[in-house]
């Protein structure tokens, strides 16, 4: 002690119980873009005085089983897989589909570009659609890979083309099996054939008795988390010697020639995981050019949570789900100077208006002005980029006109070059009640309104969205400002009666258009062609909170 000497440890310090994916990647300076690899944590080989990063290379190791009595530990493991894959690979490299029959904690990841969909225990129709999607993808890839020895690896190596690895994760297989035992036979086929075609499975279950033996034999890599007895590890991994996991959450054993103890990394610090995931997800969505294909269904209620993956800017704002194709329908507000949203009555549109406006709040580098001339929004609050007006319409219109007139001067001086506005922050102006707004404008503001609309049609620096009943649009359709900016064969119609009007021009009136539509439906009209669409709404549904 006097000499301050300290004996060298005979053994390395044990891996701590709390480690994190991003920290592990930095610690080992890990970067593998040659294959799709999940960073899981660290493993320990005490006899060799060796510790290293624990990874799972899906291209090589294929289908994977995760066993553990604790659902929390299994979800920690699966969460690390999803997080590390999504933060290190694009959706061009990997697509994830999650069947979450656990606590639904994996819901956090459903908006990531790489996550095609997450299916929960109550979503039978969606689950069957996912199984069908995977089966169809195997059939498609069999044909695609025929000239490449029928293998994903050969196709990627020799074709010069990119096609994502698809990974299906089943969390809490015990519950899945209890509810859908009839699907086990198709899972035997999918897990057997999928590996060859770049479609892999990760199954998290309580123990090896949870799985149908025909399924288990299609899995070649196994991680074992908490087990009640040492014999359980032996049953799964064979001889394990003196290796036995410490009592930490996420601690376990796996075999790689020898049996090693490992510690699962948290995706992130659990205390701030939700906030971090939201932040990372938004960044990845901004950078993404391709999103994993979702499972196509027609939800009972189409919420913005369901359609959010297609919200990519004002050029792609979701408005509903196509009744026939089940694709999420979007509208391009960037390349439409003005858009009409209409129906027979405002009451038909109420369920749609607020969630629709709320979507624009999530678009960065945008200013949204909402002029509510019919007082339809209850106590709106200015938030972020969105500003509401129920009065002062003269002031707003005059101010916008002044701004646009200055822009027009600059435009003229720069030889009519629209590129000078490329760095100008775009504005979306949503007008609720066109006729009411015009009635509330004084003569000067009404004149400025007309000039504003006509100049905006030329400059395209403000995008207008007009929401009113069809009789009002019929009333103003010959006004100069309306003719200057509105395309009469494009717009969004909500509810019944589209075939009974002539203001929103349709190329053909079919029998379907003359029939009543179900609550929540409408039509998206592009160049006169109408498509039946189930519109977005809030969680309270199409009848709303106060429906009687």
C-alpha positions as CSV (number, residue, x, y, z in Angstrom):
1,X,0.0,0.0,0.0
2,X,2.8,2.4,0.9
3,X,4.3,1.9,-2.6
4,X,0.9,2.3,-4.2
5,X,1.3,-1.0,-6.0
6,X,-1.7,-3.0,-7.1
7,X,-1.7,-6.6,-8.3
8,X,-2.8,-7.2,-11.9
9,X,-6.3,-8.8,-12.1
10,X,-6.1,-12.5,-13.1
11,X,-9.5,-12.1,-14.8
12,X,-11.0,-9.3,-16.9
13,X,-13.9,-7.4,-15.2
14,X,-17.3,-8.9,-15.9
15,X,-19.4,-7.2,-18.5
16,X,-21.8,-4.8,-16.7
17,X,-25.5,-5.4,-16.7
18,X,-26.3,-2.1,-18.4
19,X,-24.8,-1.5,-21.8
20,X,-26.1,0.3,-24.9
21,X,-26.0,-0.5,-28.6
22,X,-24.6,2.9,-29.7
23,X,-21.9,2.7,-27.0
24,X,-20.9,-0.8,-28.0
25,X,-20.6,0.3,-31.6
26,X,-18.3,3.1,-30.6
27,X,-16.3,1.0,-28.2
28,X,-15.4,-1.5,-30.8
29,X,-15.3,0.9,-33.7
30,X,-17.8,-1.4,-35.5
31,X,-19.0,-0.9,-39.0
32,X,-20.2,-3.6,-41.3
33,X,-21.9,-2.5,-44.5
34,X,-21.0,-5.7,-46.4
35,X,-23.8,-7.7,-44.7
36,X,-26.9,-7.0,-42.7
37,X,-25.7,-7.4,-39.1
38,X,-27.4,-6.6,-35.8
39,X,-25.4,-5.4,-32.8
40,X,-26.7,-7.3,-29.8
41,X,-24.2,-6.6,-27.0
42,X,-21.0,-8.1,-25.7
43,X,-19.9,-11.7,-25.0
44,X,-17.3,-12.9,-22.5
45,X,-14.7,-15.7,-22.9
46,X,-13.0,-15.7,-19.4
47,X,-10.8,-18.7,-20.1
48,X,-9.3,-16.8,-23.0
49,X,-9.2,-13.5,-21.2
50,X,-11.3,-12.1,-24.1
51,X,-14.4,-10.0,-24.5
52,X,-15.9,-8.8,-27.8
53,X,-18.9,-7.3,-29.5
54,X,-21.8,-9.7,-30.0
55,X,-23.4,-9.5,-33.4
56,X,-25.9,-11.4,-35.5
57,X,-25.0,-11.5,-39.3
58,X,-28.3,-12.4,-40.9
59,X,-26.9,-13.1,-44.3
60,X,-24.7,-15.9,-42.9
61,X,-26.5,-17.1,-39.8
62,X,-30.1,-17.1,-41.1
63,X,-33.1,-17.9,-39.0
64,X,-32.6,-17.3,-35.2
65,X,-34.3,-18.4,-32.0
66,X,-34.3,-16.4,-28.8
67,X,-35.4,-18.3,-25.7
68,X,-36.1,-16.8,-22.3
69,X,-38.7,-17.1,-19.5
70,X,-38.9,-13.4,-19.0
71,X,-40.9,-11.5,-21.7
72,X,-39.1,-8.3,-20.7
73,X,-35.7,-9.9,-21.5
74,X,-36.8,-11.3,-24.8
75,X,-38.2,-7.9,-25.8
76,X,-35.0,-6.2,-24.8
77,X,-33.1,-8.6,-27.1
78,X,-35.6,-8.1,-30.0
79,X,-35.6,-4.3,-29.5
80,X,-31.8,-4.2,-29.9
81,X,-32.1,-6.1,-33.1
82,X,-34.6,-3.7,-34.5
83,X,-32.8,-0.6,-33.3
84,X,-29.4,-1.5,-34.5
85,X,-30.6,-2.6,-37.9
86,X,-32.7,0.5,-38.4
87,X,-29.9,2.9,-37.3
88,X,-27.2,1.2,-39.4
89,X,-28.9,0.1,-42.6
90,X,-31.4,1.7,-45.0
91,X,-34.6,0.2,-46.2
92,X,-32.9,-0.7,-49.5
93,X,-30.8,-3.1,-47.4
94,X,-33.3,-4.5,-44.9
95,X,-37.1,-4.6,-44.3
96,X,-38.5,-5.6,-40.9
97,X,-41.9,-7.1,-40.2
98,X,-42.8,-7.6,-36.5
99,X,-45.5,-9.8,-35.1
100,X,-45.7,-8.5,-31.5
101,X,-47.8,-10.7,-29.2
102,X,-46.0,-9.4,-26.2
103,X,-46.4,-6.1,-24.3
104,X,-46.5,-4.2,-27.6
105,X,-43.4,-2.3,-26.5
106,X,-42.0,-2.7,-30.1
107,X,-44.7,-0.2,-31.2
108,X,-42.0,2.4,-30.7
109,X,-40.4,1.4,-34.0
110,X,-43.4,1.2,-36.3
111,X,-42.6,4.5,-38.0
112,X,-39.1,3.7,-39.0
113,X,-38.6,3.5,-42.8
114,X,-37.2,0.0,-42.5
115,X,-40.2,-1.3,-40.6
116,X,-42.8,-2.4,-43.1
117,X,-45.4,-3.1,-40.4
118,X,-46.0,-4.3,-36.8
119,X,-48.9,-6.7,-36.2
120,X,-50.5,-7.1,-32.8
121,X,-52.5,-9.9,-31.3
122,X,-55.9,-8.5,-32.0
123,X,-55.2,-7.9,-35.7
124,X,-56.2,-11.2,-37.3
125,X,-56.8,-9.8,-40.8
126,X,-53.6,-8.0,-40.8
127,X,-51.7,-11.0,-39.6
128,X,-53.1,-13.2,-42.4
129,X,-52.3,-10.5,-44.9
130,X,-48.7,-10.4,-43.6
131,X,-48.3,-14.2,-44.0
132,X,-49.7,-13.9,-47.5
133,X,-47.3,-11.0,-48.3
134,X,-44.3,-13.1,-47.2
135,X,-45.5,-16.2,-49.1
136,X,-46.0,-14.1,-52.3
137,X,-42.6,-12.6,-51.9
138,X,-41.0,-16.0,-51.7
139,X,-42.8,-17.0,-54.9
140,X,-41.7,-13.8,-56.6
141,X,-38.1,-14.2,-55.6
142,X,-38.0,-17.8,-56.8
143,X,-38.6,-16.6,-60.3
144,X,-36.3,-13.6,-59.9
145,X,-33.4,-15.6,-58.7
146,X,-33.8,-18.5,-61.2
147,X,-30.8,-17.5,-63.2
148,X,-28.7,-17.1,-60.0
149,X,-28.8,-20.7,-58.7
150,X,-32.1,-19.7,-57.0
151,X,-30.3,-18.0,-54.1
152,X,-30.4,-14.5,-52.6
153,X,-26.7,-14.3,-52.0
154,X,-25.8,-15.2,-55.6
155,X,-28.4,-12.7,-56.9
156,X,-27.0,-9.8,-54.8
157,X,-23.4,-10.7,-55.7
158,X,-23.8,-11.2,-59.5
159,X,-26.9,-9.3,-60.7
160,X,-25.8,-5.8,-59.9
161,X,-29.3,-5.3,-58.4
162,X,-30.3,-4.5,-54.9
163,X,-33.2,-6.2,-53.1
164,X,-33.7,-5.9,-49.4
165,X,-33.2,-8.7,-46.9
166,X,-36.6,-9.2,-45.2
167,X,-36.7,-10.2,-41.6
168,X,-39.9,-11.4,-39.8
169,X,-39.7,-11.2,-36.0
170,X,-42.3,-13.0,-33.9
171,X,-42.3,-11.8,-30.3
172,X,-43.9,-14.1,-27.7
173,X,-44.4,-17.1,-29.9
174,X,-46.2,-18.9,-27.0
175,X,-49.1,-16.4,-27.3
176,X,-49.0,-16.5,-31.1
177,X,-49.2,-20.3,-31.1
178,X,-52.1,-20.3,-28.6
179,X,-54.1,-17.9,-30.8
180,X,-53.1,-19.1,-34.2
181,X,-52.0,-22.7,-34.1
182,X,-53.5,-23.2,-37.5
183,X,-50.7,-21.1,-39.0
184,X,-47.9,-23.4,-37.8
185,X,-47.9,-25.5,-40.9
186,X,-47.5,-22.4,-43.2
187,X,-44.7,-21.2,-40.9
188,X,-42.9,-24.5,-41.4
189,X,-42.9,-23.8,-45.1
190,X,-42.0,-20.1,-44.8
191,X,-39.1,-20.7,-42.4
192,X,-37.8,-23.6,-44.5
193,X,-37.9,-21.9,-47.9
194,X,-37.4,-18.2,-46.9
195,X,-33.7,-18.4,-46.0
196,X,-32.7,-19.3,-49.5
197,X,-34.5,-16.2,-50.9
198,X,-33.4,-13.6,-48.3
199,X,-36.5,-13.9,-46.1
200,X,-35.5,-14.7,-42.5
201,X,-37.2,-15.3,-39.2
202,X,-36.4,-14.4,-35.6
203,X,-38.7,-16.1,-33.1
204,X,-38.7,-15.2,-29.4
205,X,-40.3,-17.9,-27.2
206,X,-40.2,-19.2,-23.6
207,X,-38.3,-22.4,-24.3
208,X,-37.7,-25.0,-26.9
209,X,-41.0,-26.8,-26.0
210,X,-42.9,-23.8,-27.3
211,X,-42.0,-24.5,-30.9
212,X,-43.4,-27.1,-33.2
213,X,-40.3,-29.4,-33.9
214,X,-40.8,-29.0,-37.7
215,X,-40.3,-25.3,-37.3
216,X,-37.4,-25.5,-34.8
217,X,-35.3,-27.6,-37.2
218,X,-35.4,-24.7,-39.7
219,X,-33.5,-22.5,-37.2
220,X,-29.7,-22.7,-37.0
221,X,-28.7,-20.1,-34.4
222,X,-30.0,-19.9,-30.8
223,X,-29.6,-17.4,-28.0
224,X,-30.8,-18.4,-24.5
225,X,-31.7,-15.8,-22.0
226,X,-32.9,-16.4,-18.4
227,X,-33.9,-20.0,-17.6
228,X,-35.1,-21.4,-14.3
229,X,-32.5,-24.2,-14.2
230,X,-29.1,-25.0,-15.5
231,X,-30.6,-28.2,-17.1
232,X,-32.7,-25.9,-19.4
233,X,-29.6,-24.4,-20.9
234,X,-28.1,-27.9,-21.4
235,X,-31.4,-29.1,-23.1
236,X,-31.1,-26.3,-25.7
237,X,-27.3,-25.8,-26.1
238,X,-25.9,-29.2,-25.1
239,X,-22.8,-29.3,-22.9
240,X,-22.1,-25.9,-21.4
241,X,-19.3,-26.7,-19.0
242,X,-19.1,-24.3,-16.1
243,X,-20.6,-21.4,-18.0
244,X,-23.7,-20.0,-16.4
245,X,-25.2,-16.5,-16.9
246,X,-25.1,-13.9,-14.1
247,X,-28.5,-12.6,-12.8
248,X,-28.7,-9.5,-15.0
249,X,-31.6,-8.5,-17.3
250,X,-30.6,-9.5,-20.8
251,X,-27.9,-12.0,-19.7
252,X,-27.7,-15.3,-21.5
253,X,-25.7,-18.0,-23.2
254,X,-25.1,-18.8,-26.9
255,X,-22.9,-21.3,-28.8
256,X,-20.3,-20.4,-31.3
257,X,-18.2,-23.6,-31.3
258,X,-17.9,-23.0,-27.6
259,X,-20.6,-21.7,-25.2
260,X,-20.2,-18.1,-24.2
261,X,-22.0,-15.8,-21.7
262,X,-23.3,-12.6,-23.3
263,X,-25.0,-9.4,-22.1
264,X,-27.8,-7.9,-24.3
265,X,-27.4,-4.2,-25.0
266,X,-30.3,-1.9,-24.4
267,X,-31.3,-0.1,-27.5
268,X,-30.9,3.1,-25.5
269,X,-31.2,4.3,-22.0
270,X,-34.7,3.1,-21.0
271,X,-35.4,6.4,-19.2
272,X,-35.3,8.4,-22.4
273,X,-35.8,5.6,-25.0
274,X,-39.1,6.9,-26.3
275,X,-37.9,10.5,-26.9
276,X,-34.7,9.2,-28.6
277,X,-36.6,6.8,-30.9
278,X,-38.9,9.6,-32.0
279,X,-35.9,11.9,-32.8
280,X,-34.0,9.2,-34.6
281,X,-37.1,8.1,-36.6
282,X,-37.8,11.6,-37.8
283,X,-34.2,12.0,-39.0
284,X,-34.2,8.7,-40.8
285,X,-37.6,9.5,-42.5
286,X,-36.1,12.7,-43.8
287,X,-33.1,10.9,-45.3
288,X,-35.0,7.9,-46.7
289,X,-35.8,7.6,-50.4
290,X,-37.5,4.2,-50.0
291,X,-39.8,2.8,-47.4
292,X,-40.5,-0.8,-46.6
293,X,-43.8,-2.0,-48.1
294,X,-46.6,-2.0,-45.4
295,X,-49.1,-4.8,-45.0
296,X,-52.1,-3.5,-47.0
297,X,-55.4,-3.6,-45.2
298,X,-58.5,-1.4,-45.0
299,X,-58.5,-0.3,-41.3
300,X,-61.8,0.2,-39.5
301,X,-60.5,3.6,-38.7
302,X,-57.8,5.2,-40.9
303,X,-55.7,7.3,-38.4
304,X,-52.7,9.4,-39.2
305,X,-50.6,6.9,-37.2
306,X,-51.5,4.3,-39.9
307,X,-50.7,6.5,-42.8
308,X,-47.7,8.4,-41.3
309,X,-45.1,6.4,-43.2
310,X,-46.2,8.1,-46.4
311,X,-46.0,11.7,-45.0
312,X,-42.8,12.9,-46.6
313,X,-43.4,16.6,-47.1
314,X,-46.0,18.8,-48.8
315,X,-45.5,16.7,-52.0
316,X,-46.8,13.6,-50.2
317,X,-49.5,14.2,-47.6
318,X,-51.6,11.1,-46.7
319,X,-55.4,11.6,-47.0
320,X,-56.7,8.0,-46.8
321,X,-56.6,4.5,-48.1
322,X,-57.6,3.4,-51.6
323,X,-60.6,1.1,-51.2
324,X,-59.6,-1.1,-54.1
325,X,-55.8,-1.4,-53.9
326,X,-55.5,-0.8,-50.2
327,X,-52.6,1.6,-50.9
328,X,-52.2,4.7,-48.7
329,X,-53.4,7.6,-50.8
330,X,-51.5,10.9,-50.8
331,X,-51.9,14.3,-52.3
332,X,-49.2,16.5,-53.8
333,X,-49.8,20.0,-52.5
334,X,-46.4,21.1,-53.7
335,X,-47.2,20.8,-57.4
336,X,-50.8,22.0,-57.0
337,X,-51.0,25.8,-56.4
338,X,-54.5,25.2,-55.0
339,X,-56.6,22.2,-53.9
340,X,-60.3,22.0,-53.4
341,X,-61.6,19.8,-50.5
342,X,-65.4,19.7,-50.6
343,X,-68.7,17.8,-50.0
344,X,-72.4,18.4,-49.8
345,X,-72.2,19.6,-46.2
346,X,-69.5,20.7,-43.7
347,X,-70.8,18.1,-41.3
348,X,-69.6,15.4,-43.8
349,X,-66.1,16.8,-43.6
350,X,-65.7,17.5,-39.9
351,X,-64.1,14.1,-39.0
352,X,-61.4,14.8,-41.7
353,X,-60.4,18.5,-41.2
354,X,-58.5,18.5,-37.9
355,X,-56.4,15.3,-38.4
356,X,-55.7,16.6,-41.9
357,X,-54.4,20.0,-40.6
358,X,-52.4,18.3,-37.9
359,X,-50.4,16.4,-40.5
360,X,-48.8,19.6,-41.6
361,X,-47.5,20.2,-38.1
362,X,-45.1,17.4,-38.7
363,X,-43.5,18.8,-41.8
364,X,-40.4,20.8,-41.1
365,X,-39.4,24.1,-42.9
366,X,-43.0,25.0,-43.6
367,X,-45.4,27.7,-42.4
368,X,-49.1,26.8,-42.1
369,X,-51.8,29.5,-41.9
370,X,-55.3,28.3,-41.1
371,X,-58.1,30.9,-41.7
372,X,-61.2,29.5,-40.0
373,X,-63.9,31.7,-41.3
374,X,-66.7,29.2,-40.3
375,X,-65.5,28.8,-36.7
376,X,-65.4,25.0,-37.1
377,X,-62.2,24.3,-35.0
378,X,-62.6,24.2,-31.3
379,X,-60.0,26.2,-29.4
380,X,-57.1,25.7,-31.8
381,X,-53.7,26.6,-30.4
382,X,-50.8,28.0,-32.4
383,X,-48.2,25.3,-32.3
384,X,-44.8,25.1,-33.9
385,X,-45.2,26.0,-37.6
386,X,-49.0,26.3,-37.5
387,X,-51.0,29.6,-36.9
388,X,-54.8,29.8,-36.6
389,X,-57.0,32.8,-37.3
390,X,-60.7,33.2,-36.5
391,X,-60.5,37.0,-36.8
392,X,-58.2,39.6,-38.3
393,X,-58.7,38.2,-41.8
394,X,-58.2,41.7,-43.4
395,X,-54.8,42.0,-41.7
396,X,-53.7,38.5,-42.7
397,X,-54.8,38.8,-46.4
398,X,-53.2,42.3,-46.7
399,X,-49.9,41.1,-45.2
400,X,-49.7,38.0,-47.5
401,X,-50.5,40.2,-50.5
402,X,-47.7,42.6,-49.5
403,X,-45.2,39.8,-49.2
404,X,-46.2,38.2,-52.6
405,X,-46.0,41.6,-54.4
406,X,-42.5,42.0,-53.1
407,X,-41.7,38.5,-54.4
408,X,-43.2,39.4,-57.7
409,X,-40.9,42.4,-58.0
410,X,-37.9,40.2,-57.3
411,X,-39.1,37.6,-59.7
412,X,-39.5,40.2,-62.5
413,X,-36.0,41.8,-61.8
414,X,-34.5,38.3,-62.0
415,X,-35.7,37.6,-65.5
416,X,-38.7,35.6,-64.3
417,X,-36.5,32.9,-62.8
418,X,-38.4,30.8,-60.2
419,X,-35.2,29.3,-58.9
420,X,-34.7,32.5,-56.8
421,X,-37.4,31.1,-54.5
422,X,-35.8,27.7,-54.0
423,X,-34.6,28.7,-50.5
424,X,-37.8,30.6,-49.5
425,X,-39.7,28.8,-46.8
426,X,-43.0,27.6,-48.3
427,X,-46.3,28.6,-46.9
428,X,-49.5,26.5,-46.9
429,X,-52.7,28.6,-46.4
430,X,-55.8,26.5,-45.5
431,X,-59.1,28.4,-45.8
432,X,-62.1,27.0,-44.0
433,X,-65.2,28.6,-45.5
434,X,-64.3,30.5,-48.7
435,X,-67.6,32.4,-49.0
436,X,-67.5,33.4,-45.3
437,X,-64.0,34.7,-45.7
438,X,-64.9,36.8,-48.6
439,X,-67.9,38.3,-46.8
440,X,-65.7,39.2,-43.9
441,X,-63.1,41.1,-46.0
442,X,-63.4,44.8,-46.5
443,X,-63.2,46.1,-50.1
444,X,-59.4,46.8,-49.9
445,X,-58.7,43.3,-48.5
446,X,-61.0,41.7,-51.0
447,X,-59.2,43.3,-53.8
448,X,-55.8,42.3,-52.3
449,X,-57.2,38.7,-52.0
450,X,-57.8,38.5,-55.7
451,X,-54.3,39.9,-56.5
452,X,-52.8,37.6,-53.9
453,X,-54.4,34.5,-55.5
454,X,-53.4,35.5,-59.1
455,X,-49.8,36.3,-58.2
456,X,-49.5,33.1,-56.1
457,X,-50.6,31.1,-59.1
458,X,-47.7,32.6,-61.0
459,X,-45.0,32.4,-58.2
460,X,-46.1,29.2,-56.4
461,X,-44.6,30.4,-53.1
462,X,-47.9,29.9,-51.3
463,X,-50.1,26.8,-51.6
464,X,-53.8,27.3,-51.0
465,X,-56.2,24.6,-49.7
466,X,-59.8,25.7,-49.9
467,X,-62.3,23.8,-47.8
468,X,-66.0,24.5,-48.3
469,X,-69.3,22.9,-49.5
470,X,-69.7,22.3,-53.2
471,X,-72.5,24.9,-53.6
472,X,-70.0,27.6,-52.6
473,X,-67.4,26.5,-55.1
474,X,-70.2,26.5,-57.7
475,X,-71.0,30.1,-56.7
476,X,-67.4,31.3,-57.1
477,X,-66.2,29.1,-60.0
478,X,-66.4,32.0,-62.5
479,X,-64.6,34.5,-60.3
480,X,-61.3,35.6,-61.8
481,X,-59.3,34.6,-58.7
482,X,-60.8,31.1,-58.8
483,X,-60.2,30.6,-62.5
484,X,-56.6,31.8,-62.1
485,X,-55.6,29.1,-59.6
486,X,-58.0,26.2,-59.4
487,X,-58.0,23.1,-61.6
488,X,-61.7,22.1,-61.9
489,X,-60.9,18.4,-62.5
490,X,-58.9,17.9,-59.4
491,X,-59.8,17.8,-55.7
492,X,-60.9,15.8,-52.7
493,X,-64.6,14.9,-52.2
494,X,-65.9,13.7,-48.9
495,X,-69.2,11.8,-48.4
496,X,-72.1,11.2,-50.8
497,X,-73.3,13.2,-53.8
498,X,-70.3,13.5,-56.1
499,X,-72.3,12.4,-59.1
500,X,-75.0,15.1,-58.5
501,X,-72.7,18.1,-59.0
502,X,-70.8,19.5,-62.0
503,X,-68.3,21.9,-60.4
504,X,-65.7,19.2,-59.7
505,X,-65.5,17.8,-63.2
506,X,-65.5,14.0,-63.6
507,X,-64.4,12.3,-66.8
508,X,-67.1,9.6,-66.4
509,X,-70.2,9.2,-64.1
510,X,-70.4,5.5,-63.2
511,X,-73.1,3.6,-61.3
512,X,-70.7,3.3,-58.3
513,X,-70.5,7.1,-58.1
514,X,-74.3,7.4,-57.9
515,X,-74.5,5.0,-55.0
516,X,-74.2,6.0,-51.3
517,X,-70.8,5.6,-49.8
518,X,-70.1,4.3,-46.3
519,X,-69.3,6.7,-43.4
520,X,-65.8,7.9,-43.7
521,X,-65.4,7.4,-47.4
522,X,-65.0,9.9,-50.3
523,X,-63.2,10.3,-53.6
524,X,-59.8,11.5,-54.7
525,X,-60.2,13.1,-58.1
526,X,-57.1,13.5,-60.4
527,X,-57.6,14.8,-63.9
528,X,-61.3,13.9,-63.7
529,X,-60.7,10.3,-62.6
530,X,-62.2,9.5,-59.2
531,X,-60.9,6.9,-56.8
532,X,-63.0,5.7,-53.8
533,X,-61.0,6.3,-50.6
534,X,-61.4,5.8,-46.9
535,X,-60.4,9.1,-45.4
536,X,-58.2,9.7,-42.4
537,X,-59.8,10.7,-39.1
538,X,-58.9,10.9,-35.4
539,X,-58.9,8.1,-32.9
540,X,-62.5,8.9,-32.0
541,X,-63.5,7.7,-35.4
542,X,-65.8,8.9,-38.2
543,X,-68.7,9.7,-36.0
544,X,-66.6,11.8,-33.7
545,X,-66.8,12.4,-29.9
546,X,-70.2,14.2,-30.0
547,X,-72.0,12.1,-32.5
548,X,-75.6,11.1,-31.5
